[in-house]
Amino acid sequence: MLLVPSGHLIYKHPDAFFLNNTHALFKNAILQRHFVSGNFFKVKALHVIPSLAKSQGGPSFAILAIARSLASRGVSVDIIATAAGIQEEDELRATAADLKPLGIRVFPFRRQTSFYKYSSFLSNWVKAHVSEYDIVHVHALFSHAPTSSALHARRQAVPYVVRPLGVLNQWGMKERRPLFKALSYKYRESKILANAAAVHFTSRQEQLEAESLGTPLRSVVIPLGIDLSQLKTRIDSSVFLERFPETRGRKIILFLSRIDPKKGLELLIRSFAVSVRRFPATCLVIAGHGDSLYVSSLRELVSRLGIENSVVWTGFVDGDQKRSALSAASIYALPSHSENFGIAAVEAMATGLPCVLTPGVAISEGLQESRAALVPDSSVDSISAAFDVLLSTPDLALEIGNNGRSHAFREFEMNTMGERLKALYQSLLERE
């Protein structure tokens, strides 16, 4: 047992004595026998993400779905992440307790800075323990935890997979710290990507945008799988309506996601302001957390447009409150400028809620043609027109909702993702 500087107890693997660099040949022989017999030992995967906090939105939920799906298929999964103080550490411990019965271990490490989410504790632990794993799967780039973990894995000849989380798309590279990203990509991220055993994209659109940067990649597209079992039946909308009585008797256009500039919220608010003039019995519900200064700027926009009485701010919702909000809504809207997947959109589709998604949401590709969602251009006129069609044509809204539901359960089940990821790991280890 090792006590790391962060004050957390980390338990070493009992078979770590032979899973290290000095026993590489022995390890390769074992791997060969594993893939011949199919039952020698579990593949051990280390997953690394900057943060598991729920407030970080989709990536935090996605990695837990990935871990559960892999564990159910016999892959041994450990997750490490950084935490900004006691509250996040407590949240991570609660997550760890929830996953422990599945054999999944979660280790939090205190970070020293919010920028880059730097944690020397995490980096030192990975350096000491990475050789105990067969494969490392890092989630995100331009952040210390995944990039340092990938570098340690490479130095110790452990194959690693990179899931960029959409940060390599054109919008993210140009709109989010462009100078820092340009320099970091040139000297750090491009080399990490080029040396990765695989780069895991969750959509074809994300892959194409990343490959346009010119770095040779071993690309694989595996869409995220989501636990949709709790969404097969809608729960009573009264849970949400009782908490927010101002929404009663109104058609609700729901935004449920992290409040962030890339989500196109200014576009959403302006589009709603146009539609609400034609359909005054509607309201816009904005559910999610975000930077307080950015939220204030959005509230000022709502005030300038004179629609304060038609916009409801709920803050972060989860569990029954989230499911009830989906049941109460008439339309789900996500007009993102950049969304490498869109977990909240898939969840909305799974409940049968008709969705309005812009082309920046990666899963929107092909949905309009199959009448599984409306995909307007990223303009106020196009988005407000989509709202108007759904609000004025209930039969069409029902058809789109039903088609979207079928699409979500067909394409984004956890079982499909787990099988594909396990097959990827096995193929990479055979190649190595």
N, C-alpha and C positions, 0 to 999 in steps of 0.2 A: 504494500500500500504506500502511495506517495502523497505527501502533503505539498501541494503547489503553493506559490506565493500568494495566490488570490484567496487562500484560506479554504479552498474546497478540496475534499478528499476525492482522489481519482484512483480507481482500482485498476491495476495492471491485469492484462489478460493472463490467465494461467498458462497458456501455451506460448507465451511471448519468447521463451528461451530459444525456440527454433525458428520463429518468424522474424528474422533479422538479416542484415546484409551478409554476415559471415556464414549463413546457412542458405544462401540463395539457391545453390544447386539442389539441395535437399528440398527446399520449398517448391522449386519447379517440378521436381519428380512427384511430389505430393499432388500438385495441381493437375498433372497429367493423369494420375490415377483417379483423381476426383472426377474428371470429365469422362473418363472411360467407364467408371463404375456408377457415377451419378449419385453416390451416397457416402462419400468418404468423410467430408466435413463441410460445414457451412462456409460459403463465401463471406468474408468479413468486409463490410463497407463502412467507411467513415464519411459522414456527411457534414459539411461545414457551411454555415450561413452567418452573415454578420449579426443578425438579430432574429429572435423567435417571438418578439413581442407582438401581440395581436394588433396593436395600433399600427404596425408596419404593413398591414393589409395582406393581399393575396400570397406573396412569397412565404410568409410564415405558415399559412394554412396549407399551402401546396407541399412543403417539405414534410409536414406531418402525414399527409396523405401518401406521399411517396414512401415514407418509412413504414407505415402500416402495411401498404401493399407488398413491399419487398419482404417484410418479416413474415407475412402470411404465406410466402413462397419459399421459406427456408433460408433467406439471406439474413445474416447477423448484421444489425444496424446500430451504430452509435452516431449521435448528433452532438456537435459542439457549436456554441454560439456565444456572443458577447452580451453582457448585460450592463445597463447604465444605472447602477445603484440597487438598493434593496428591493424596491418594488418590482423591477424586472426580474431580479434573481428569484423572488418569491413566485412570480408567474412561471418562470422556467421550472422551478421545483414542482409546482402543481402539474405542469405538463409532463415532467419526468415521472411523477407518480401515476399519471394516467396511462403512460406508455409502458411502464415497467412490466405489467402482466403479459405484454406481448414480446418481452425480451429486448425491447428497445431502450437504450440508455441515453440520457441527455445530460450533458455537462455544461454548466454556465461558467464563463470567465469574465471577471470585471474588466471593463475597458477604461483606458486612461483618457481618451479624448473622444468627443462626439464626432468631429471631423475625421473621416476615414475609419471611424470605429476601431481605433488602434488598441490592441491588447497584447502586450508582451507576454502575459501569462498564457494566453492561448497559443501564441506562436512557439513559445518554449515547450509547451506540452506536446504540440504536434511534432516538433523536432525530435523529442524523446520517444514518441510512441508510434509514429507513422509507419514504421517498418512492421508493426504488428498487424497491419491491415493488408488485404489483398488489393483493394482499390479505394481511391479517395474520390468523392463526388463533391465538388465545390459549387456553391450557388451564389452568383453575383460576381462582379468585377469592380474595379475602382474602389475597393474596400480591403482593409488589411487582412481580415480573417481568411477569406478565400484565396487571395493572391499569395500570402505568405505560406499558406498550407499547400498550395500547388507547387511552390518553389521547393519546399521541404520534401514533398513527395517525389519530385523529379530528382533531387539530389540523392535520394535513397532508393531510386529505381522502382518506385511504386507507381503503377499507372494511375492517372487521374483523369476525371471527366469534368468538364466545365459546363455549367448551365448559366448563361450570361444574364438571365432575367430581363432581357429586352434592352439592356443598357447600350448595346451596340447599334441600335437603330438610328436613323438620321436625326430624328427629333431629339433624342437623348444626347447625342454627341454634339449637337449644335446649340441646344437650349440649356443644358445643365453643365455648368462649370466648363465651358468649351476649351479654354486654354489649358486648364489642368488636365482634362481628358486627352487632349491632343498630345501633350507631352508624355503623360503616363502611358498612353496607348503605344506610342512609338518606342519607349524604352522598357516597358514592363508587360503590359497586357498582351501585346502582339506576340511576344515570345512565349508567354504562358499558353496562349491559344495555339500557336504553331506546334508546341511540344506536347499538347494534350493528346491522350489516347483517343478521345472523342470530344466533340463539342455538342452538347445536348440542347437542341432548340425545341420549343414546344409548338411551333407552327412553321409552315413553309415561308410565310411572310417574314418572320423573324430571321430565318436562315438567309434569305435573299439579301436583306438589308445588311446583315453582318458580313456576308461574303463580299459585298460591294466595297468594303474597306481594303480589300486586296491581300489580306493575310491568308495563306493556304490553310485550310481547315479540314479536319476529318469530321465532317458534319453528319449528324443523325437527327431526324425529326421524330420525337415521341411526344404526342400531346399529353398534357396533364390528365390524370384521372382524379375524379372527385367522388367522395362518399356522398352519393345522392339518395341513400336509403331513407333518410329522414324527410326527404322532400317528395317522396312518392305520393303522400297524402297531405293536403293543405290543412293547417291547424286553424282554429277559430281566429278571425281577424280582430275579435273584441279585445284581445290582449293589447294590441297596438292602439286600437281606437280609444280604449279607456285611458291609456297613458297620454294620448294626444287627441283630446276630444274635439279640437278645432278641425280635425280631418273628417269628422263624421258627416255623412251625407254628401261627400264630394268625391269626384273622380281624382284619384291620386296618381301623379307621375312621380315615380320613385327613382332617386339616385342613391345607390347603396354601395359605397366604395370608400377608399381613402380619399380625403380632400386634398388635392394636389394639383398644381398648375397643369400637369400633363393630362388631367382627366377632362379638360374642356368645360369646366364649370361656368366660366363666363359665357361661353357659347350656349350652354344649356339654359342659363338664367335668361339670357336675351331671347332665346327661342320660345321659352315658356311665356315670357312677357307678351309676345305676339299672340300665342294661342289662347291665353287666358282672356283676352279681349273678346274672342269669338266664343269661348266656352267658360263663362265666369264661374261655373260650379266645379272648377278644378282647382287643385292645389299641387304645389311642388314640394315634395319631402326630400330633404337633403340629409342623409344618414351617414355619418362617418366622422372620424377625427382628422385633424390637420393642423398645420402651423397656425398659431393664433393670429399673427399679423395677416396671413393670407385669408383666413376666415373672415377677419374684420373687413378686408377689402371687398370680399364677396357680399357681405352684409350691406356695405355702403352702396354697391351696385344695385342690390335689390331695392334699397331705399330711393335711389335716384330714379329708378324705373317705376316707382310708386306701386310695388306689388308686395309690400311687407305683409299684408293680411292674407296673402295667398301662398306664402312660403313658410314651411315649418322646418326648423333645425332640430334634429333629434340627438345629435352627438353619436357616439359609437353604440351600435346595437348588435347583440349576439344572441345565440340560443333561440328561445321561444319568442323573444321580442323581434328578432330578425325574421324568423319564419312567419310570424304574424304580420309583420310589415309587408312581406311578399304576398300574403293572402289578401291584405287590405288594398293593395295597389291595383290599378287598371293598366298601367304601362310601366315598364322598366326602361330607363334611359342611361346610356353610357356613351357620351360623345367624345371619347378620348382622342387626343392627338397621337398618342403612342401607348399601345397596350400589347405586350408580347403574347398574352393569352386572353385573360378575362374571366377569372374564376367566378366573380359575382354575377356576371352575365350568364354563365352556364347554370348557376344555381337558380337564377330567375327563370331561365328557359325551362328548367326541370320542373318548376311548379306550374308551368302552363301560362306564364305571364308573357304577353306579347312584348317584344324587345325592340327598341330603337337604338341601333349601334352605328357608329361612323366607321369608315374604312380603316381608321387607325387602330381599331380593335381587331387583333389578328384573327380571332375565330369568326369574324364577320364574313370572311371570304366564302362566297357561294350561298350564303343564307337567304339573300333576297331572291335569287333564282329558284330556290327550293321552297320559297314562301314560308321560311322558318323564322324570319325576322325582317324588319325594315332597315335598310342600310342607306340612308340619305347622305348626300355630300356634307362636308363639314362647313355648313353655312347656316345662318339663322333661318333663311327662307326655306331651305330644304328640311331642316329638322322640325320647324314648326308645322310644315305641311304634313310631315309624317305623323306628328301628334294629332293633327286635325283629322286625318284619315282614320286613325284608330278610334278616336273619340266619337266620330260621327258614323262609323260603320261597325257595329258590334259583331256582326257575322264574320267580317274579315278579321277583326281582332281575335275572335275565338279560333278561327282557322289557323292564323299565324301562331297563336299560343300553343295549340295542339301540335302543330308541325315542329315548333321549337322544342317542345317537351320530348317528342319522339327522337329528334336529332340529338339532344343532350344525353339521353339514356343509351343511345346507340353508339355514340362516338367518344364519350368521356367517362366511361365507367372505370373504376379503380382496377378491376381485374385485368383489363386490356393493358393499361399502363404498366402494372406490375410484371406481367409476363414479358413485355417488351424490354423493360429495364433489366430484368434478370438475364434475358438472352443477350443483351448488350454486354453486361458484365462478363458473362461466360465467354463470349467471343473475344473480348479484349484480353482476358487472361490466357486464353488459348494462344492468341497471337503473341503475347508477351513471352 
